[in-house]
Amino acid sequence: MADYFKINNICAKYGDIQVLWDVNISVAKGEIIALVGSNGAGKTTTVRNAAGLMIPSSGSIEFDGANMTGKRSAEYAEAGIILVPEGRQLFPEMTVYENLELGAMTKAAKAKIGENVERVFNWFPILKERRKQLAGTLSGGEQQMVAFSRGMMSMPKVLIMDEPSLGLAPNIVDNIFAIAKDIAKEGGLTIILVEQDVRKALKIADRGYVLENGEIRLEGAADDLMHNDEVKKAYLGF
């Protein structure tokens, strides 16, 4: 499959401290890739660069043949590259519906707010029930549903999910992941999934990358990584 979204040899720094070294990731259209690794491996820094929230100190970001490096994050969003951030980052004093509305950032998404809200409510009927409730009063699982749905309200072409399972019950995570996989399979959505739960991530991904100390240590088909001795020992408890 042809590359659709590419991270090319990026290095990244916070001040004088370098945290990424020559990271390369390629994703085909409609593919789900898992980016896994321990705390401090550089996963969030990688996706911040991928979503235009940071500019790499070297290397480039390409999307559908266009060089995105150095563009504003709003231009990434308009192009269809959307980040669902770690920790959900909802507006707690706004309702569920208002948070969803804010997700429709692009011109195309604003024109289809009603249609997309209904799609969200079909995925998560509980959000329809809670649509007038303040987001800050929801359970953690319900808040993650809103965060995922807010990202989908932008009608993304590339959805980047940063640690969506953090602190949530397994059944909630499984539901969100199943919906994401269905959308990728049926609608051609490309997904980059950043996860500490390596087993869950590799279970829904097509391919995976293992990041250690700011470098890609391993890459390959998700099933191959699941059975890799190094991955099993370091991340799966075998």
ZABAZA-556710 format. One line per 4 residues: number of its first residue (from 1); their letters; for each residue x, z negated, y negated of N, C-alpha, C. Coordinates in Angstrom, 1 decimal, m for minus. Atoms other than C-alpha are relative to their C-alpha. Example, Ala and Ser with C-alpha at 12.3 -4.5 7.8 and 13.67 -1.06 7.14 Angstrom:
2
1) as) 0.9 0.0 1.2 12.3 m7.8 4.5 0.9 0.0 m1.2  m0.9 0.0 1.1 13.7 m7.1 1.1 m0.8 m0.8 m1.1
***
This chain:
238
1) mady) 0.8 0.0 1.2 0.0 0.0 0.0 0.9 0.0 m1.2  m0.8 m0.1 1.2 1.2 0.8 m3.5 m0.1 m1.3 m0.8  0.0 1.2 0.8 2.2 m2.0 m5.8 m0.9 0.2 m1.2  1.0 0.0 1.1 m0.5 m2.9 m8.3 0.5 m1.0 m1.1
5) fkin) m0.5 1.0 0.9 1.0 m6.0 m9.9 1.4 m0.4 0.5  m1.4 0.3 m0.4 4.7 m6.7 m9.9 0.7 m1.0 m1.0  m0.9 0.9 0.7 7.0 m9.5 m11.0 1.4 0.4 0.4  m1.3 m0.7 m0.3 10.4 m7.9 m11.3 1.2 m0.9 m0.5
9) nica) m1.2 0.7 0.3 13.5 m10.1 m11.2 m0.1 m0.9 m1.2  0.1 0.8 1.2 12.2 m12.6 m13.7 0.8 m1.3 0.2  m0.7 1.3 0.2 14.3 m15.6 m14.8 m0.8 m0.7 m1.1  0.7 0.7 1.0 12.7 m18.3 m16.9 0.6 m1.3 m0.3
13) kygd) m0.7 1.3 0.4 13.9 m21.3 m18.9 m1.0 m0.8 m0.8  0.6 0.9 1.0 12.5 m24.3 m20.7 1.1 m0.6 m0.8  m1.1 0.3 0.8 14.9 m24.7 m23.5 1.3 0.5 0.7  m1.3 m0.5 m0.7 18.4 m24.6 m21.9 m0.1 m0.2 1.5
17) iqvl) 0.1 0.3 m1.5 17.1 m25.5 m18.4 m0.6 1.2 0.6  0.5 m1.1 m0.7 16.7 m22.5 m16.2 m0.8 m0.5 1.3  0.8 0.4 m1.1 13.9 m22.9 m13.6 m0.4 1.1 1.0  0.3 m1.1 m0.9 13.4 m19.4 m12.1 1.3 0.9 0.0
21) wdvn) m1.1 m0.9 m0.1 16.1 m17.1 m10.8 m0.4 1.2 0.7  0.2 m1.3 m0.7 15.4 m13.4 m10.1 m1.2 0.0 1.0  1.2 0.0 m0.9 11.9 m13.9 m8.7 m0.6 1.4 0.0  0.6 m1.2 m0.3 10.4 m10.8 m7.2 m1.3 m0.2 0.8
25) isva) 1.3 0.1 m0.7 6.7 m10.6 m6.2 m0.7 1.3 m0.2  0.8 m1.2 0.1 4.6 m7.5 m5.5 m1.3 m0.1 0.7  1.3 0.1 m0.6 0.9 m7.3 m4.8 m0.7 1.3 m0.1  0.8 m1.2 0.0 m1.3 m4.4 m3.8 m1.4 m0.3 m0.5
29) kgei) 1.4 0.2 0.4 m4.8 m3.8 m5.1 m0.8 m0.5 1.1  0.9 0.6 m1.0 m7.3 m6.0 m3.2 0.7 m0.9 0.9  m0.8 0.9 m0.9 m4.5 m8.0 m1.6 0.0 m1.4 m0.5  m0.2 1.4 0.3 m4.3 m11.8 m1.5 1.4 m0.4 0.4
33) ialv) m1.3 0.5 m0.3 m0.8 m13.2 m1.7 0.0 m1.5 m0.3  m0.1 1.4 0.2 0.0 m16.9 m1.3 1.4 m0.3 m0.5  m1.3 0.4 0.5 2.8 m18.4 m3.4 0.1 m1.5 0.3  0.0 1.4 m0.5 3.7 m21.7 m1.7 1.4 m0.6 m0.2
37) gsng) m1.3 0.7 0.2 6.4 m24.3 m2.1 m0.3 m1.5 m0.4  0.2 1.4 0.3 6.9 m28.0 m2.8 m0.1 m0.2 m1.5  0.1 0.4 1.4 6.4 m29.8 m6.1 1.4 0.3 m0.7  m1.2 m0.3 0.7 9.0 m28.6 m8.7 0.7 1.2 0.5
41) agkt) m0.6 m1.2 m0.5 9.7 m25.4 m6.9 0.0 1.2 m1.0  0.1 m1.0 1.0 8.7 m23.3 m9.9 m1.3 0.9 0.1  1.2 m0.8 m0.2 5.3 m22.1 m8.8 m0.8 0.2 m1.2  0.8 m0.1 1.3 3.4 m22.9 m12.0 0.7 0.8 m1.0
45) ttvr) m0.8 m0.8 1.0 6.2 m21.5 m14.1 m0.1 1.5 0.3  0.1 m1.4 m0.4 6.0 m18.2 m12.1 m1.3 0.5 m0.5  1.3 m0.5 0.4 2.3 m17.9 m12.7 m0.3 0.0 m1.5  0.1 0.0 1.5 2.5 m18.8 m16.4 0.7 1.3 m0.5
49) naag) m0.6 m1.3 0.4 4.9 m15.8 m16.7 m0.9 1.1 0.4  0.8 m1.1 m0.5 2.6 m13.7 m14.6 m1.3 0.2 m0.8  1.2 m0.1 0.8 m0.4 m14.5 m16.9 0.3 0.2 m1.5  m0.3 m0.2 1.4 1.5 m14.0 m20.2 0.0 m1.2 m0.8
53) lmip) m0.1 1.2 0.7 1.6 m17.6 m21.1 1.5 m0.4 m0.3  m1.4 0.1 0.2 5.4 m17.5 m21.0 0.6 1.4 0.0  m0.8 m1.2 0.0 7.9 m14.7 m21.7 1.2 m0.3 0.8  m1.2 0.3 m0.7 10.6 m14.5 m19.1 1.3 0.3 m0.8
57) ssgs) m1.3 m0.2 0.7 14.2 m14.8 m20.3 0.6 1.3 0.4  m0.4 m1.4 m0.4 14.9 m11.6 m18.3 m1.0 0.4 1.1  0.9 m0.5 m1.0 13.0 m9.4 m15.9 m1.3 0.5 m0.7  1.2 m0.6 0.5 9.6 m7.8 m16.3 m1.3 m0.3 0.8
61) iefd) 1.3 0.1 m0.7 5.9 m8.0 m15.4 m0.7 1.4 m0.2  0.7 m1.3 0.0 4.1 m4.7 m14.5 m1.4 m0.2 0.6  1.4 m0.1 m0.5 0.4 m4.1 m14.0 m0.5 1.4 0.0  0.6 m1.3 m0.1 m1.1 m0.9 m12.8 0.9 1.1 m0.8
65) ganm) m0.9 m0.9 0.6 2.0 1.0 m14.0 0.4 m0.3 m1.4  m0.3 0.3 1.4 2.1 m0.6 m17.5 0.9 m1.2 0.0  m0.9 1.2 0.2 4.9 m3.0 m18.7 m0.7 m1.0 m0.9  0.7 1.0 0.8 3.2 m6.2 m19.8 0.9 m1.0 m0.6
69) tgkr) m1.0 1.0 0.4 6.4 m8.1 m20.6 0.0 m0.1 m1.6  0.0 0.2 1.5 6.2 m9.7 m24.1 m1.3 0.1 m0.7  1.3 m0.1 0.7 2.6 m9.0 m24.7 m0.7 m1.4 m0.1  0.8 1.3 0.1 0.2 m11.8 m25.8 m0.8 m0.3 1.2
73) saey) 0.9 0.4 m1.1 m1.8 m13.7 m23.3 m1.3 0.6 m0.1  1.3 m0.6 0.2 m4.9 m12.3 m24.8 0.0 1.5 0.5  m0.1 m1.3 m0.5 m3.7 m8.8 m24.0 0.1 0.1 1.6  0.1 0.2 m1.4 m3.1 m9.9 m20.4 m1.4 m0.1 0.5
77) aeag) 1.4 0.2 m0.3 m6.7 m11.1 m20.3 m0.8 1.3 m0.1  0.7 m1.2 0.3 m8.0 m7.9 m21.8 0.3 1.1 1.1  m0.4 m1.0 m1.1 m6.1 m5.9 m19.1 m0.6 m0.4 1.3  0.6 0.4 m1.3 m7.8 m8.0 m16.4 0.8 m1.0 0.8
81) iilv) m0.9 1.0 m0.7 m5.1 m10.6 m15.5 m0.5 m1.4 m0.5  0.6 1.3 0.4 m6.8 m14.0 m15.5 0.5 m1.2 0.8  m0.5 1.2 m0.7 m5.4 m17.4 m14.7 m1.1 m1.1 0.1  0.8 1.2 m0.1 m7.5 m20.3 m13.3 1.0 m1.1 0.1
85) pegr) m1.1 0.9 0.1 m5.2 m23.1 m14.3 m0.1 m1.2 0.9  m0.1 1.3 m0.7 m4.1 m26.2 m12.4 m0.7 m1.1 m0.8  0.7 1.1 0.7 m6.3 m29.2 m13.3 m1.3 0.5 m0.6  1.3 m0.5 0.4 m9.3 m27.0 m14.1 m0.1 0.3 m1.5
89) qlfp) m0.1 m0.2 1.5 m9.0 m27.5 m17.9 m1.3 0.5 m0.5  1.3 m0.4 0.6 m12.7 m27.2 m18.6 m0.2 m0.7 m1.4  0.3 0.7 1.2 m14.3 m28.2 m21.9 m1.1 m1.1 0.4  0.9 1.1 m0.6 m15.9 m31.6 m20.8 m1.2 m0.3 m0.8
93) emtv) 1.1 0.4 0.9 m18.2 m32.0 m23.8 m1.0 1.3 m0.1  0.8 m1.2 0.0 m19.7 m28.5 m23.2 m0.7 0.1 1.4  0.7 m0.2 m1.2 m22.3 m27.6 m20.6 0.6 0.9 1.0  m0.5 m0.9 m1.0 m21.6 m25.8 m17.4 m0.2 1.5 m0.5
97) yenl) 0.3 m1.3 0.5 m23.3 m22.7 m18.9 0.9 0.4 m1.1  m0.9 m0.3 1.2 m21.3 m22.9 m22.1 1.4 0.3 0.5  m1.3 m0.3 m0.5 m18.1 m23.1 m20.1 0.1 1.4 0.7  0.0 m1.4 m0.6 m19.1 m20.0 m18.1 0.0 1.1 m1.1
101) elga) 0.0 m1.0 1.1 m19.9 m18.2 m21.3 1.4 0.3 m0.6  m1.4 m0.1 0.6 m16.4 m18.9 m22.6 0.9 0.8 0.8  m0.8 m0.8 m0.9 m15.0 m17.2 m19.6 m0.1 1.5 m0.2  0.2 m1.4 0.3 m16.4 m13.8 m20.7 0.8 0.4 m1.2
105) mtka) m0.9 m0.2 1.1 m13.4 m13.1 m22.9 0.2 1.5 m0.4  m0.3 m1.4 0.3 m13.1 m9.3 m22.6 m1.3 0.7 m0.5  1.2 m0.8 0.5 m15.4 m6.7 m24.2 m1.0 0.3 1.1  0.8 m0.4 m1.2 m16.6 m5.5 m20.8 m0.8 m1.2 0.5
109) akak) 0.7 1.2 m0.5 m17.4 m9.1 m19.7 m1.1 m0.5 m0.9  1.1 0.5 0.9 m19.3 m10.0 m22.8 m1.2 0.9 0.1  1.1 m0.9 m0.1 m21.5 m7.0 m22.2 m0.8 m0.3 1.3  0.7 0.2 m1.3 m22.4 m8.3 m18.7 m0.1 m1.5 0.3
113) igen) 0.1 1.5 m0.2 m22.7 m12.1 m19.3 m1.1 m0.4 1.0  1.2 0.4 m0.8 m26.2 m12.4 m17.8 0.2 0.4 1.4  m0.2 m0.5 m1.4 m25.4 m10.3 m14.7 1.1 m0.9 0.7  m1.1 0.7 m0.6 m22.2 m12.2 m14.1 m0.3 m1.5 0.2
117) verv) 0.5 1.4 m0.2 m23.8 m15.7 m14.6 m0.9 0.0 1.3  0.9 0.0 m1.2 m26.4 m14.8 m11.9 0.9 0.2 1.2  m0.9 m0.2 m1.1 m23.6 m13.7 m9.6 0.7 m1.4 0.3  m0.6 1.3 m0.2 m21.9 m17.1 m10.1 m1.0 m1.0 0.6
121) fnwf) 1.0 0.9 m0.6 m25.2 m18.9 m9.4 m0.4 0.3 1.4  0.2 m0.3 m1.4 m25.6 m17.0 m6.2 1.1 m0.5 0.9  m1.1 0.6 m0.7 m22.1 m18.2 m5.1 m0.2 m1.5 0.1  0.0 1.4 0.0 m22.7 m21.7 m6.1 m1.4 m0.5 m0.6
125) pilk) 1.3 0.4 0.5 m26.4 m22.7 m6.4 0.0 m1.3 m0.7  m0.1 1.3 0.7 m25.4 m26.2 m7.4 0.3 0.1 m1.5  m0.3 m0.2 1.5 m24.1 m24.8 m10.7 m1.2 0.4 m0.7  1.3 m0.4 0.6 m27.5 m23.3 m11.4 m0.8 m1.3 m0.3
129) errk) 0.7 1.3 0.2 m29.0 m26.8 m11.0 0.7 m0.8 m1.1  m0.7 0.8 1.0 m26.3 m28.2 m13.2 0.3 0.7 m1.3  m0.5 m0.8 1.1 m26.1 m25.5 m15.8 m0.1 m0.6 m1.4  0.2 0.7 1.3 m27.3 m27.8 m18.7 0.8 m1.3 0.0
133) qlag) m0.7 1.3 0.0 m25.1 m30.7 m17.6 1.4 0.2 m0.6  m1.3 m0.1 0.6 m21.9 m31.5 m19.4 1.0 0.1 1.1  m1.0 m0.2 m1.1 m18.9 m30.3 m17.4 0.8 m1.2 0.3  m0.8 1.2 m0.2 m17.1 m33.6 m17.8 m0.7 m1.0 0.9
137) tlsg) 0.8 0.9 m0.9 m19.9 m35.3 m15.8 m0.1 0.5 1.4  0.1 m0.6 m1.4 m19.5 m33.1 m12.7 1.0 m0.7 0.9  m1.0 0.5 m0.9 m17.7 m34.1 m9.6 1.2 1.0 0.0  m1.1 m0.9 0.0 m14.2 m32.7 m9.0 m0.2 1.3 0.6
141) geqq) 0.3 m1.3 m0.7 m15.4 m30.1 m6.6 m0.9 0.9 m0.8  0.8 m0.8 0.8 m18.1 m29.0 m8.9 0.7 0.6 m1.2  m0.9 m0.5 1.1 m15.6 m28.7 m11.8 0.9 1.1 0.5  m0.8 m1.1 m0.5 m13.4 m26.5 m9.6 m0.8 1.2 0.2
145) mvaf) 0.9 m1.1 m0.1 m16.4 m24.3 m8.9 m0.2 0.7 m1.4  0.2 m0.6 1.4 m16.9 m23.9 m12.7 1.3 0.7 m0.4  m1.3 m0.6 0.4 m13.2 m23.2 m13.2 0.2 1.3 0.6  m0.1 m1.3 m0.7 m13.1 m20.5 m10.6 m1.0 1.0 m0.6
149) srgm) 1.0 m0.9 0.5 m16.4 m19.1 m11.9 0.3 0.5 m1.4  m0.4 m0.4 1.4 m15.2 m19.1 m15.5 1.0 1.1 0.1  m0.9 m1.1 m0.1 m12.3 m17.0 m14.4 m0.6 1.3 0.4  0.7 m1.2 m0.5 m14.6 m14.6 m12.6 m0.9 0.6 m1.0
153) msmp) 0.9 m0.5 1.1 m16.8 m14.3 m15.7 0.8 1.0 m0.8  m0.8 m1.0 0.7 m13.9 m12.3 m17.2 0.1 1.4 0.7  0.0 m1.3 m0.8 m14.4 m9.6 m14.5 1.5 0.4 0.2  m1.4 m0.3 m0.2 m10.7 m9.9 m13.5 0.3 1.1 1.0
157) kvli) m0.5 m0.9 m0.9 m8.7 m7.3 m11.8 1.1 m0.7 0.9  m1.0 0.8 m0.7 m5.9 m9.8 m10.9 m0.4 m1.5 m0.3  0.3 1.4 0.2 m7.0 m13.5 m10.4 1.1 m0.8 0.5  m1.1 0.9 m0.4 m4.3 m16.1 m10.4 m0.6 m1.4 0.1
161) mdep) 0.6 1.3 m0.2 m5.4 m19.4 m9.0 1.2 m1.0 0.3  m1.1 1.0 m0.1 m3.0 m22.4 m9.6 m0.5 m1.3 0.6  0.3 1.3 m0.7 m3.4 m25.3 m7.1 m1.5 m0.3 0.0  1.4 0.2 0.0 m7.2 m24.9 m6.7 m0.5 m1.2 0.9
165) slgl) 0.5 1.0 m1.0 m7.4 m27.4 m3.8 0.4 m1.4 m0.4  m0.5 1.3 0.4 m5.7 m30.3 m5.7 m1.1 m1.1 m0.1  0.9 1.1 0.0 m7.6 m33.5 m5.0 m1.5 0.2 0.4  1.4 m0.3 m0.4 m10.7 m31.8 m3.5 m0.2 m0.2 1.5
169) apni) 0.3 0.1 m1.4 m12.5 m32.3 m0.3 0.2 1.4 0.7  m0.3 m1.2 m0.7 m11.6 m29.7 2.4 m1.2 1.0 0.0  1.1 m0.9 m0.1 m15.1 m28.3 2.6 m0.3 0.8 m1.3  0.2 m0.7 1.3 m15.3 m27.5 m1.1 1.1 1.1 m0.1
173) vdni) m1.1 m1.0 0.1 m11.9 m25.7 m1.0 m0.3 1.1 0.9  0.3 m1.0 m0.9 m12.9 m23.8 2.1 m1.1 1.0 m0.5  1.1 m0.8 0.6 m16.1 m22.6 0.3 0.5 0.9 m1.1  m0.6 m0.8 1.1 m14.2 m21.4 m2.8 0.9 1.1 0.6
177) faia) m0.9 m1.0 m0.6 m11.5 m19.7 m0.7 m0.8 1.1 0.7  0.8 m1.0 m0.7 m14.1 m17.9 1.4 m0.6 1.0 m0.9  0.6 m0.8 1.0 m15.9 m16.6 m1.6 1.1 0.9 m0.6  m1.1 m0.8 0.5 m12.6 m15.4 m3.1 0.5 1.1 0.9
181) kdia) m0.4 m1.0 m1.0 m11.6 m13.7 0.1 m1.0 1.2 0.1  1.1 m1.0 m0.1 m15.0 m11.9 0.3 0.1 1.0 m1.2  m0.1 m0.8 1.2 m14.6 m10.7 m3.3 1.2 1.0 0.0  m1.2 m0.8 m0.2 m11.1 m9.4 m2.6 m0.2 1.1 1.0
185) kegg) 0.2 m1.0 m1.0 m12.2 m7.6 0.5 m1.0 1.1 m0.4  1.1 m0.9 0.3 m15.4 m6.1 m0.9 0.1 0.7 m1.4  m0.1 m0.5 1.4 m14.6 m5.7 m4.6 1.3 0.5 m0.5  m1.3 m0.5 0.4 m10.9 m4.9 m4.6 0.7 m1.0 m1.0
189) ltii) m0.6 1.0 0.8 m10.0 m8.1 m6.5 1.4 m0.3 0.6  m1.3 0.4 m0.4 m6.3 m8.9 m6.3 0.2 m1.4 m0.4  m0.1 1.5 0.2 m5.5 m12.6 m5.9 1.4 m0.5 0.3  m1.3 0.7 m0.2 m2.3 m14.6 m6.4 m0.4 m1.5 0.1
193) lveq) 0.4 1.3 m0.2 m2.9 m18.0 m4.9 1.2 m0.9 0.1  m1.1 1.0 0.0 m0.6 m20.9 m5.7 m0.5 m1.2 0.6  0.6 1.1 m0.7 m1.0 m23.7 m3.3 1.1 m0.9 0.6  m0.8 0.9 m0.8 0.7 m26.8 m1.9 m0.5 m0.1 1.4
197) dvrk) 0.5 0.0 m1.4 m1.6 m26.7 1.1 0.4 1.3 0.6  m0.6 m1.3 m0.6 0.5 m24.1 2.9 m0.9 0.6 1.1  0.8 m0.5 m1.1 m1.8 m23.9 5.9 m1.3 0.7 m0.5  1.2 m0.6 0.5 m5.0 m23.2 3.9 0.4 1.3 m0.8
201) alki) m0.4 m1.2 0.8 m3.1 m20.7 1.6 0.3 1.2 0.9  m0.4 m1.1 m0.9 m1.6 m18.7 4.5 m1.2 0.5 0.8  1.1 m0.4 m0.8 m4.9 m18.7 6.3 m0.9 1.1 m0.6  0.8 m1.0 0.7 m6.7 m16.6 3.7 0.8 1.1 m0.6
205) adrg) m0.8 m1.0 0.7 m3.7 m14.6 2.4 0.4 1.1 1.0  m0.5 m1.1 m0.8 m2.5 m11.2 3.6 1.5 m0.2 0.1  m1.4 0.2 0.0 1.1 m12.0 2.7 0.4 m1.3 m0.8  m0.4 1.2 0.7 3.1 m15.0 1.4 1.4 0.1 m0.5
209) yvle) m1.3 0.2 0.5 6.1 m16.0 m0.6 0.3 m1.5 m0.1  m0.4 1.4 0.1 7.9 m19.3 m0.3 1.1 m0.2 m1.1  m0.9 0.2 1.2 9.5 m20.5 m3.5 0.7 m1.4 0.2  m0.8 1.2 m0.1 12.3 m23.1 m3.4 1.0 0.0 m1.1
213) ngei) m1.0 0.2 1.1 14.3 m24.4 m6.4 0.1 1.3 m0.9  0.0 m1.2 0.9 13.2 m21.4 m8.5 0.3 1.3 0.6  m0.4 m1.3 m0.6 14.1 m18.7 m6.0 m1.0 0.2 1.2  0.8 m0.4 m1.1 12.1 m16.8 m3.4 0.9 m0.2 1.3
217) rleg) m0.8 0.3 m1.2 13.3 m18.2 m0.1 m0.4 0.9 1.2  0.5 m0.8 m1.1 11.1 m16.3 2.3 m1.2 0.8 m0.5  1.2 m0.8 0.3 8.4 m13.6 2.2 m0.3 0.7 1.3  0.5 m0.7 m1.1 6.3 m11.8 4.7 m1.4 m0.1 0.2
221) aadd) 1.4 0.1 m0.4 3.0 m11.4 6.4 m0.4 m1.5 0.2  0.4 1.4 0.0 1.0 m14.6 6.2 0.1 m0.6 1.4  m0.1 0.5 m1.4 0.7 m14.9 10.0 1.4 m0.3 0.4  m1.4 0.2 m0.4 4.4 m14.5 10.4 0.6 m1.2 m0.6
225) lmhn) m0.5 1.2 0.7 5.1 m17.2 7.8 m0.6 m1.2 0.7  0.7 1.1 m0.6 2.6 m19.5 9.5 0.8 m0.4 1.3  m0.7 0.3 m1.3 4.7 m19.2 12.7 1.5 m0.1 m0.2  m1.4 0.1 0.3 8.1 m19.3 11.0 0.5 m1.4 0.2
229) devk) m0.5 1.4 m0.3 10.1 m22.3 12.3 0.4 m0.7 m1.3  m0.4 0.7 1.3 11.5 m23.0 8.8 m1.2 m0.5 m0.8  1.2 0.4 0.7 8.0 m23.0 7.3 m0.7 m1.1 0.7  0.7 1.1 m0.8 6.5 m25.1 10.1 0.7 m1.3 m0.2
233) kayl) m0.7 1.3 0.2 9.2 m27.7 9.7 m0.1 m0.6 m1.4  0.0 0.5 1.4 9.2 m27.9 5.9 m1.4 m0.3 m0.5  1.3 0.1 0.7 5.5 m27.5 5.1 m1.2 m0.3 0.9  1.2 0.1 m0.9 3.3 m27.7 8.2 0.2 m1.3 0.9
237) gf) m0.1 1.3 m0.7 4.7 m31.0 9.7 0.3 0.2 1.5  m0.4 m0.2 m1.4 6.0 m29.5 13.0 1.5 m0.2 0.1
***
